[in-house]
């Protein structure tokens, strides 16, 4: 290929965007035809920076497409090439598996041909880009393209492609949570919620949960029970960390008839991970850092297991390169300055007129012996949420009286008749700059418990991309929703009876959904019939 300032001629490729006196633009990469040549000559352009291909050259788009087709394997699909670039995308959700040596070899063939991939074992969704091929000049020698295609082509049917995406396979995951005397059930609730979120992201589900004492016999019985329920992998998250192969959890695995494959890993957070097996079931002793959803070494192993990939002791020991990860909140002995959990407040919307309740204020109706509004407030008080803002409007004095002995901050909404958005604005106005996020709570949800709230708070991590946290049950989104503070301005712009839920589609990329164990976050009270149903004895429904 010739490149430089060349005399205008048919077949030349324009090297740099050219703007003519009459306003015509010849973009970079344009191949000149006879009309273009005449136009340029008429404009007084006799020479321009351009490329002239030789017979042995392969034009950039064709070269990029040929290499992309060769490097992509199962679970991938190349896009159309343009400007010398061809991207390769995942067609399934799973893990990116890369032949690192082949990538290095391809990039050493010739500096005019480049291949960039995601890191090995990156988690991707269908449609994500996993690799890109870029031809640097306008063309590359056919011999280079031929060598690249030959290098990328599997040598046998069993050989692996340079890059492929191994799809996640739905798993029945079992979870064992151990406790010691005085251990908070709320910590277990939060830990269980984090594992439900992890499993959901990997196309699996936590189908069985066992809570038991942190004792060898109890843990062994729980492991055996989950094997009988055909769970694999089985996650054992202990109240105390595993510090030795003879500790409670590894000893329990062996008592149940299983074996320890490996203890410890060169990834931090995540050092204290155990890999074991019992029959066909994989068993993971989970490090305490996994109570947070911040990425840890545990995720590396769980992701591979959910993609059906084998994990050996050698695989774990090879994870040290790149194994120094960000610190996680709530770790008892952080290696650096501790990461403080976000400060979360609550806004309880309790100003509405209960228009469907036939002149009754539903928030004052008794459910299980106390006013409906007290249920969500009492659940909030069992968490570390602060402050709890209760927005009142319709029958404000009666609502205040119902909550008189509870430490909440009341905010009056004189415009409550204009819709839910007015209460939202009033509540948000009470929060200061120390607030990292707020739970937006409806006042008519009597079955919301501290367990649900802790699950949402545990998943909330704005610095890690989880800025809006939404509960789900049986595929249905519920309430409350936890919003990061940076979305408060957008919420203040809402009008009428429009709630913050309408913003969820706009900010879908930062929404984290948390599967809940029951319908408490989707059950509200809007009608007299719904109220009667709640007050019926449980067995009569």
N, C-alpha and C positions, 0 to 999 in steps of 0.2 A: 504494500500500500504506500502510495506517495502522499505526503502531507506537507502543506506549507501554503505560501501565497502563490496560487496557480492562476493561469489564464482561464477566463470563463469558458466553459465547454459543457456539452451535454454529459450527463452521468456523474458529474462532480457532486460530492456531499458537502453542503454548507457547514463549515466548522463552528461558526458563531452567528447568532441571530443578526440579521442584516435589515436595516430600515432604509427604504429608498425615499427619494425626495417627494414622490407622489403619495407617500403614506403606506405603500405596500410593505409588508413584513415577510421576509424569508427566514423561517425559523431554523435553528440549529438542526442538522441532520437531513434537511430537505435535499432530495436528489433533483438536480436541474434537468428539465426537459428543454425541447427546442424553444417553446414559448418563453420559458424562464430566461434562457440565454438572450433572446431578442429583447425582452423587457430590461434586462440588466444593461445590455449594450446601449439601448435607447436612453437609459438613465446615466450613461457615461461610466459604467462600472466595467473595467476591462480585466481586473484581477480581484481575487478575494481569497480569504483563508478557507481552504477546502481540503478534502481528502479524495483521492482517486484510487479505487480498488483495483487490485491485480486479479488475474484469473484464478490464482490459488487462494484468494481471500474468501472468507465466509462473513457475510454482512452481520452486524452486531446482533440484531433481533433474532435472526435465524440461529446464530451460534449460541446465544443465551438459551433459546428454547430447546435446542438439542441437548445441551448439558443439563438443563432442568429436568427434562424427560428422563435422562439417564440416572440422575442422583436420587430422584424421588422413588420411594418404595411404597409398601402397603400403608394405607391410611393417609396418603398424600395426593395432591393434584396440582400440576403446574398451571399458572394463569397465562394469559397472552403476554408475549414479550413486547416491550416498548422502550425506546431510547436505550437499547442495549441491556435492559434489565428484564429478568424473568423471575417472578416470585413463586414459591412453592407453598401451598396452603394445606392445612389439615382438613380432612374430610370426616374425621371422627374426633371425639373428645378422648384424650388419653395422654400418654407420655411420649415425648420425642426421644427416639433411640438413634444415636449418631455413631457412625464409624469414624472416630476421631483421626485415626491414621490415614484413612482415605481422604478426609477433608484436608489434612496437612499436605498430602501428596498432590491433590488437585491444585491447591494454591501455590505449590512450588513448580508446577509445570511451566508456567509463563506468567509474568506479572500483568499481562493484558487480560487474563481471565481470573475472576475472583468468585469465591463461594463463601457466604456467611450463613451460619446456622444459629438457632437457639442453643443454649447450653444443653448438654446431654441430660436426659430425664426431666426436662422442663415439662410442666403441666400445661396443656393447651386445650382449647375448646374447638369444636368444628368451625372452620372458617378462619382460624388464626393463621398468620404467616409463620412458617417454621424455617424457611431458608430463602435466600435470594442470590441469584447469579447475576453478576454485572460484568459486561465486557467493557473495558476501559476505553479503547479507541473505537472508531467506527467499524472496524472489521478486525478479524483475527485469522491467522493462517489456518488453513484446513487441517494441517498436520497437528496443530494444537488441539483443535476440537475433536479430532479423531482419537488422540491420546487421552483426552479427558473422558470421552464416552467409554472408551475401552477400560479405563481405570475404574470408572463408576459402575460398570456393568457387573452384576454378580457372576462369579466364575462357575457356579453350579446352582441348581434349584434350591439347595439348602443354604446358600450364602445369603448374607444380609445386605440390603441396599445401603447406600451411604447414609440416607436419612429416611426414617419411617416413623409413623405414629402408631403405637400399640394402644388399642382401645381399652378403656376401663370396662371391666366385667362386673355386673352387679353382684355384690357379696352380702351374705348374711353375717354381719359383724356382731360379735358378742362383747360386752363391756362388763368388767368386774371393778367395782370401786370399794376399796377397803377403808375401814375407819378404826381409829384408836379412841380410847375414852376421852370425851370432851371435844372430839373432832366435829367441826361444824357441818351440819347437813347442807348448809348453803354452799359450802365449798364443793361438796359432791354434786349439788344441783348444777353449779356452773361448769364443773368438769364434764358432766354428762352432756350438757348442751353443746360444749365445744366439740365433743366427739361426734355428736349428731350432725353438726355443721360440716365437719371434715368428711364424714361418710357421704353426706348428700353431694358434696362437691365432686366426689369420686364416683358418682353413680351408684353408690351402695347405701345401706341403711343399718343403723344400730337396731337390730331386731330383738335383742334380749339384753337386759341390764340386771346385774346382781350386786347387791350391797352386802358386805359381810365384814366381820372383824378382821383386823390385820394379824391373822394367825394362820399358821401353816395348814392345819387340817381344814379350816373353813375355806381358805383359798383353793386348796386342792379339790374340795367338793364342788366349788363353784366352777372351776375349770372343767371338771368331768361333766357337770350338768350342761354346760354350754356346748361341749363336744357332742353330747347326746342330742342337742337341739340343732346340730349340723351348722354351727357357727364357725367361720374361719375368714379372717383372722379373729383371734380372741385377744382383747386388750385388757391388761391388768394394770390399773392405775392405783398405786398404793398410797396409803396415808404417810408412809415413810419410804424414802428412796432406797433403791437396791444398791448396796455398797459391797456385796461379796457374793460369790457363787453359792455360798451356804446360807444366804439370807432367806427371809420368809418366802418371797415369791419364787425364786428358783428352786428352793427346797419343796415348795408346794407343787410346782410343775413336775418334779421328779416323783413325788409321792403319788401324783395322779397317773403315773406311768409314762410321762413325757420326758424330754431331754432338752438340755440347754445347748444351743448351737453356739452362741456367742454372748458375752456380757461386756458392755462398754463400747463406745464408738468415738472416733476422733472428730466429732462435730459438737460445737458448743453454741447455743444450748442444745442439750440432748445427749450428753456424755453417758448418762446412767441408763442406757437402753439395754434390754435383754431380748434376744431372739431365740425362740425355742419352738418345739413342735410336740404334738401329741397325736399320733396316727397321721392322718392327712391334714389335720388342723395346724395352722401356724399360730404361735402364741407370742405376744409381745408384752414384755414388762415395760410399761410406759414411763418415761421420765416425767418428773413433776412439772417441767416447763410446758407440757402439753395441756395443762389446764388453761393456758392462754392459746388463742388462735394464731399468735405470731409464729412464723415458720421456725421449725426446729428440726433436728436430726430425725426425730420420730416421723415427721412428714415424709422425709426421703424414703424411709423403709415402707411405710403404709402405702404410699403411692405406687411403689413397684409391686407390692403384693396385690393391690386392687387392679393392676393391669395384667395380672397373671404372670409376672416375671419372677424368676427365682431370685432369692436373696441368700447369699452365703456369707460365712464369716469373712472371707476375703473381700467380698463386695463391701461389707461394712468398713473394714480396715482401710479400704481405698478411698473413703469419703473425706479424708482429712484435707485434701487439696480443695480449697473453697469452703471448708467446713467451719470457718469462723463467722458466725451469723450475728445478727443484731440481738442485743439483749432483750429479754422479755419481762413484762410486768410480773409482780407477785412471786418472783423467784426468791427463796429464802436467803441464798448466798450469791448475789450477783457478782460477776467478775469485775464490774466497773460501777460507776454511779448507777444506783437503781433507777429503773424506768417507772415513773409514777403512773398509776392508772388514771384515765381521764376522769375529770370531775363532772358528774352527771346530776342535773336537776330534774324536776318533774313539774309539768303543767297539767293540772286536772281541769277539764272543761265541764263546769257544773252550773252554767248560766241558762240553759235552754228551758223552753216552756213546756216540754213533754206534750206536744200537740196531739199525739196519737193516744194519749192516756185518759181521754175523757175527763178533763179538768182536774186530774190528779197529778201531782208532781212526783214522778217515778223515783226521783233521787231520795225522797223522804219515806218511801214505802219500805216496810220491814221485810228483809230477806234473812232467814235463819236468825231472827231475833234482833237485827239491827238495821238501821237505815241503809238503803242501797249505796249511797255515796260513801259510807264508811268502809265498805269492803275494799275498794281500790286504794283508798288512803291508808288503811291498815296494812295492806300488802306492801305499799311503798315504804311505810315506817319500818318494816322488817329488813330493809336494805340500807345501803349507805347513801342513798339518794338525798341530796340537799341543795337548795331548799325545796319544799313541796309547796307549789303555788296552786291555790284553788281559786278559780275564776267563778264568781257568783254574779247573778243577775236576777232572773225570775225567782221570786220568793227568797230573796237573798238572806233575810234575817233568819228564816227557818233553816236554811242550809247551814248558816253559820252556827246556829244553835245545835244542830245535829253533830257538828264537828268541834264543839266548844272545848272539849277536853283533849284535843289532839293538836300537837305542835305544827301547825301549818300557817302559811302566809296567805291571807285573803286578798283578792284583787277584785274590785267592783267593775263590772262592765255595764254602763248605762245604756249601751246600744245593743244589748243582747238580742233584741227582736230583729235586728238586721242580719242575723246569721252567725254561723260558727266561726267565720273568719275574724269577726270582731273580738270574740273571746280569745282567740289565738293571739291576736296582736296585744291585747291587754296582758295576757300571761307572759308573753315573751318580754314585754317591757319591764318586768320585774327582775330580769336576770342581768347580772353584770358580767364583766370581761373575764372573771375567773371561771365561768361555766364553759366546759368543753362541749357539752351536748345536753339535750333535754328529751325526756320521755314525754310524749304528748299523749295523755291518757283521757279516755272517755269516762265520765262519772258513772255510767250505767252498766259496768261489767263486773258482776258480783263473783265470778269464778276465777278472776285473775289473782294469782298467788305470787308470793315472793319468789318461788321457784321460776316462774315465767320471767319475772323482771330480772332476776340474776342472770338468766340465760341471755337476755338481750344485752345487759351491761357487760357481760363477759365477752360477747362477740364484738362489742364496739371498740374500734381502734382506728381513729381517723388517720393517724400517721402511717397505717398499714393498708389504707384503701377501703376500710370498712366504715364508711361515714354515715350510712343510713341503715338501721337494723330493723328488720320486719319479722314478726312471728308468723309461722304458718302451721296449719293443721289440716291434714287430708287434702293438700293442694290449695287450700283457701288462705288468703292473707288476712291477718287479724290486727289487733291493737293490744297495747300501745305500740307506737313506732318511735324509735330513738333517732333523733336528728343531730348531726354535728352543728356546732354554732355557726359555721360559715354559711349555712342555709337559712338562718333566721331572717336575713333581709328579704329573701324570696318568699318566705312564709308571711312576712308582713305585707306583701303586695297582694295577697289573696283577697277576694271580695265575696260578699254575700254568704251563702251557706256552703261555701267551698272550703273543704278541709285540706290539710297538708298532704293527704293521700294523693291528691291530684298531681302533686309534684313528683311522685315516685317514678312515673314513666320518663319524665324529663331527666332525672338523675339516675337512670337504671344502672349505669356502669359502676356506681359506688354503693349499690344496695346489697346488703348481706341478708339472706333469709335464714331464719333459725327454726328448724322443725321442733314443734312442741309435742309433749307426750299426751296431751288431751285437748279438749275443745275450749278450755278456759279463755283463750285469747280471741275466740271468734264468736263467743256467746254474749249478746247484750240484751237489754230489756227495752222494747219499744212499744209494746201493746199490753193491755190487761191480760190477754191470754198468755203471753210470755211470762208475765209476772206470776200468774196462777201456776203455771207449769213449774216454775222455780221453787215455789213453796210447797209443791206436792212432795210427799215422802219419796225418796230415791227409788224404792222398790216398786212403786205404783206406776212409774212412767214406762 
